[in-house]
Amino acid sequence: QRKYNYQQFDLTPSQFGIPNERPRYYCLASRLSPLCSREESEVLFSHIPSMEMSTTEVAPLSTFIRRDLNEKELLELEVPLSVLQKPSSWCFDVRQPADSSSACFTKAYSRFIRGTGSILLVDRPSSLQEDYEVEGITAKCPSITSPLKLDSESKDSIAEGSFDANWWVNLTTTPVDGEEKRRKVKMLRYFSPEELLAVFGFDPATFQCRNDKEEQGGDSESNNGERMFGHRKCYELIGNSLNVVVVKELLQHLL
């Protein structure tokens, strides 16, 4: 009725070389030039016709991971033991820096476990390595390249209250003095807000983040007057956004 020509898409960042799955519906509309035929307007495209996407190589997560995090920042991002010991922690999507994919990040990242985004398995700095006393037999850990899924037997065990809260031990520790003691040599941590900004295609300096534990209450300003947000607020803002790289390619196709 308004004489718009439109084209519909179902795209995810991994198609553009970004190691993240975030499938979203996009719709381009123009009154200046036809984007496609009337028949094609009703088709949901899984690619951008004007872009060669089949040869796009996906970068590893290490490309977006900060290497300058100090010990304090790493500890702030580490997944708390109290969270790892929850039965729902089996739903964590655990990735390594060499992986070329990650789960969709949402605004509830770090607040909820299931379906909110991936966490990282990284080396623990030698200065932060410590011994961990193992109670009972640790579970055989599933593959770390996919979400930790429960089989029917494990689900029944949790229902009966016999969930093994040490499932993460095999991932992050190495035996010391037999199986009674293990040393923490790796850590499970959340992506930092700056790392997620990079994955989403934003300039990591878009806004500054502070740890929520450092300052309670609302947002604040840094010494140079820039707006600062707590980690959770940063995750909320990022989780509600689109991937800049995908939007850029769509706009180039439109123009």
C-alpha positions as CSV (number, residue, x, y, z in Angstrom):
1,Q,0.0,0.0,0.0
2,R,2.9,2.4,0.8
3,K,4.8,1.0,-2.2
4,Y,7.6,-0.4,-0.2
5,N,9.7,-3.2,-1.6
6,Y,11.0,-5.5,1.2
7,Q,13.2,-8.4,1.8
8,Q,13.3,-10.8,4.8
9,F,16.3,-12.6,6.3
10,D,17.1,-15.1,9.0
11,L,20.8,-14.6,9.8
12,T,23.4,-15.4,12.5
13,P,26.8,-13.8,13.2
14,S,28.7,-17.1,12.5
15,Q,27.8,-16.6,8.8
16,F,29.9,-13.4,8.9
17,G,33.0,-14.9,10.5
18,I,31.9,-14.1,14.1
19,P,32.2,-17.1,16.6
20,N,28.7,-16.6,17.9
21,E,25.2,-18.0,17.2
22,R,22.6,-15.3,17.4
23,P,19.9,-16.1,14.9
24,R,17.7,-13.1,14.3
25,Y,14.9,-12.0,11.9
26,Y,15.7,-9.0,9.8
27,C,13.6,-7.1,7.3
28,L,14.8,-4.5,4.9
29,A,12.4,-2.1,3.2
30,S,12.9,0.5,0.5
31,R,10.9,2.8,-1.7
32,L,13.8,4.0,-3.8
33,S,15.0,0.8,-5.4
34,P,13.6,-2.7,-5.7
35,L,15.4,-5.2,-3.4
36,C,13.9,-8.3,-4.9
37,S,10.9,-9.4,-6.9
38,R,7.4,-9.5,-5.3
39,E,7.6,-13.3,-5.1
40,E,11.0,-13.2,-3.4
41,S,9.6,-10.7,-0.8
42,E,7.7,-13.6,0.7
43,V,10.9,-15.7,1.0
44,L,12.9,-15.8,4.2
45,F,16.5,-15.6,3.0
46,S,19.2,-17.4,5.0
47,H,21.9,-15.4,3.3
48,I,22.5,-12.0,1.7
49,P,22.3,-12.5,-2.1
50,S,24.8,-9.8,-2.8
51,M,27.4,-11.3,-0.5
52,E,29.5,-14.4,-0.9
53,M,29.0,-16.1,2.5
54,S,29.9,-19.7,1.8
55,T,33.7,-19.0,2.0
56,T,33.6,-16.9,5.2
57,E,36.0,-18.3,7.8
58,V,34.9,-18.1,11.4
59,A,37.4,-16.6,13.7
60,P,38.3,-18.3,17.0
61,L,37.1,-16.9,20.3
62,S,40.7,-16.1,21.2
63,T,40.5,-13.2,18.7
64,F,38.0,-11.5,21.0
65,I,39.3,-12.5,24.4
66,R,41.3,-10.0,26.5
67,R,44.8,-11.1,27.4
68,D,45.4,-8.1,29.7
69,L,43.0,-9.1,32.5
70,N,44.7,-8.9,35.8
71,E,44.2,-11.3,38.7
72,K,41.5,-9.2,40.3
73,E,39.5,-8.9,37.1
74,L,39.8,-12.7,36.5
75,L,38.5,-13.5,40.0
76,E,35.6,-11.1,39.5
77,L,34.6,-13.0,36.3
78,E,35.1,-16.5,37.7
79,V,31.9,-18.6,38.0
80,P,31.3,-18.9,41.8
81,L,31.6,-22.4,43.4
82,S,28.1,-21.9,44.7
83,V,26.8,-21.6,41.1
84,L,28.9,-24.6,39.8
85,Q,27.4,-26.8,42.6
86,K,23.8,-26.1,41.5
87,P,22.1,-29.0,39.5
88,S,21.3,-26.5,36.8
89,S,25.0,-25.9,36.2
90,W,25.0,-29.0,34.0
91,C,23.3,-26.7,31.5
92,F,26.4,-24.4,31.1
93,D,27.7,-24.1,27.6
94,V,31.5,-24.3,28.2
95,R,33.9,-23.1,25.5
96,Q,37.7,-22.7,25.1
97,P,39.6,-19.9,23.4
98,A,40.4,-22.0,20.4
99,D,36.7,-22.7,19.7
100,S,35.0,-21.0,16.8
101,S,31.5,-20.8,18.2
102,S,29.5,-19.7,21.2
103,A,25.9,-19.7,22.4
104,C,23.6,-16.8,22.1
105,F,24.1,-14.2,24.8
106,T,21.1,-12.7,26.5
107,K,20.5,-9.8,28.9
108,A,20.3,-12.4,31.8
109,Y,23.9,-13.5,31.3
110,S,25.7,-14.2,34.6
111,R,22.3,-14.1,36.4
112,F,20.8,-17.3,35.0
113,I,22.5,-20.4,33.6
114,R,20.4,-22.0,31.0
115,G,20.2,-20.4,27.6
116,T,21.9,-17.1,28.5
117,G,25.3,-17.6,26.9
118,S,28.6,-19.5,27.0
119,I,31.3,-19.4,29.7
120,L,35.1,-19.8,29.1
121,L,37.5,-22.5,30.3
122,V,40.9,-20.8,30.6
123,D,44.2,-21.3,32.3
124,R,44.4,-20.1,35.9
125,P,47.4,-17.9,36.6
126,S,50.0,-19.7,38.6
127,S,49.7,-17.2,41.4
128,L,46.0,-18.1,41.8
129,Q,46.4,-21.9,41.7
130,E,45.3,-23.6,44.8
131,D,44.5,-27.1,46.2
132,Y,41.0,-28.4,46.2
133,E,39.9,-31.1,48.6
134,V,37.7,-33.6,46.8
135,E,34.8,-35.1,48.6
136,G,33.6,-38.4,47.2
137,I,34.0,-39.5,43.6
138,T,33.9,-36.9,40.9
139,A,31.7,-37.3,37.9
140,K,33.0,-38.0,34.4
141,C,32.8,-34.7,32.7
142,P,31.0,-34.5,29.3
143,S,32.5,-32.9,26.2
144,I,33.3,-29.2,26.8
145,T,32.5,-28.2,23.2
146,S,28.7,-28.5,23.8
147,P,26.3,-27.8,26.6
148,L,26.6,-30.2,29.6
149,K,23.6,-32.3,29.0
150,L,22.1,-34.8,31.4
151,D,21.1,-38.3,30.4
152,S,18.0,-39.9,31.9
153,E,20.0,-41.7,34.6
154,S,21.6,-38.4,35.7
155,K,18.3,-36.6,35.8
156,D,16.9,-39.4,38.0
157,S,19.9,-39.0,40.3
158,I,19.3,-35.3,40.7
159,A,15.6,-35.9,41.3
160,E,16.7,-38.2,44.1
161,G,19.0,-35.6,45.6
162,S,22.2,-37.3,44.6
163,F,23.6,-34.7,42.2
164,D,27.4,-34.7,42.0
165,A,28.4,-31.1,42.7
166,N,32.0,-31.9,41.7
167,W,31.3,-32.3,38.0
168,W,33.5,-29.3,37.2
169,V,36.5,-30.7,39.0
170,N,37.8,-32.9,36.0
171,L,37.7,-29.8,33.8
172,T,39.6,-27.4,36.1
173,T,41.9,-29.5,38.3
174,T,44.8,-32.0,38.1
175,P,45.4,-34.7,40.6
176,V,47.8,-34.0,43.5
177,D,48.7,-36.8,46.1
178,G,46.2,-39.2,44.5
179,E,42.5,-38.4,44.1
180,E,42.0,-36.9,47.6
181,K,43.5,-33.6,46.6
182,R,43.5,-31.8,43.2
183,R,45.1,-28.5,42.2
184,K,43.1,-25.9,40.4
185,V,45.0,-25.1,37.2
186,K,42.1,-23.8,35.1
187,M,39.1,-21.7,35.7
188,L,35.5,-21.3,34.4
189,R,34.7,-17.7,33.9
190,Y,32.2,-15.4,32.3
191,F,33.1,-13.3,29.2
192,S,33.8,-9.8,30.3
193,P,31.5,-7.0,29.0
194,E,34.4,-5.7,26.8
195,E,34.8,-9.1,25.2
196,L,31.1,-9.4,24.5
197,L,31.1,-5.9,22.9
198,A,33.9,-7.1,20.6
199,V,32.0,-10.2,19.7
200,F,28.9,-8.0,18.9
201,G,31.0,-5.8,16.7
202,F,31.0,-2.7,19.0
203,D,34.0,-0.7,20.0
204,P,35.0,-2.2,23.4
205,A,35.3,1.4,24.6
206,T,31.6,2.1,23.9
207,F,31.1,2.3,27.6
208,Q,33.1,1.6,30.7
209,C,32.2,-1.2,33.1
210,R,32.9,-1.6,36.8
211,N,32.4,-4.7,38.9
212,D,29.0,-4.7,40.7
213,K,30.7,-5.5,44.0
214,E,32.8,-2.3,43.9
215,E,29.9,0.1,44.0
216,Q,26.3,-0.5,45.0
217,G,23.4,1.4,43.6
218,G,22.9,3.1,40.3
219,D,25.3,3.9,37.5
220,S,28.2,6.3,38.0
221,E,30.7,8.4,36.1
222,S,34.4,7.9,35.7
223,N,37.0,10.6,36.4
224,N,36.9,11.8,32.8
225,G,33.1,12.1,32.9
226,E,32.3,9.0,30.9
227,R,29.3,6.9,32.0
228,M,30.1,3.7,33.9
229,F,27.8,0.7,34.3
230,G,28.0,-2.3,36.5
231,H,28.7,-5.7,34.9
232,R,25.1,-6.8,35.0
233,K,23.9,-3.6,33.5
234,C,26.4,-4.0,30.7
235,Y,25.3,-7.6,30.0
236,E,21.7,-6.3,29.9
237,L,22.5,-3.6,27.3
238,I,24.6,-5.9,25.2
239,G,22.1,-8.8,25.4
240,N,19.3,-6.6,24.0
241,S,21.3,-5.5,21.0
242,L,21.9,-6.7,17.5
243,N,25.3,-7.7,16.1
244,V,26.8,-4.7,14.4
245,V,28.7,-6.7,11.7
246,V,25.4,-8.3,10.5
247,V,23.6,-5.0,10.5
248,K,26.5,-3.3,8.6
249,E,26.3,-6.0,5.8
250,L,22.5,-5.6,5.6
251,L,22.8,-1.8,5.2
252,Q,25.4,-2.2,2.5
253,H,23.0,-4.6,0.7
254,L,20.2,-2.1,1.1
255,L,22.2,0.9,-0.2
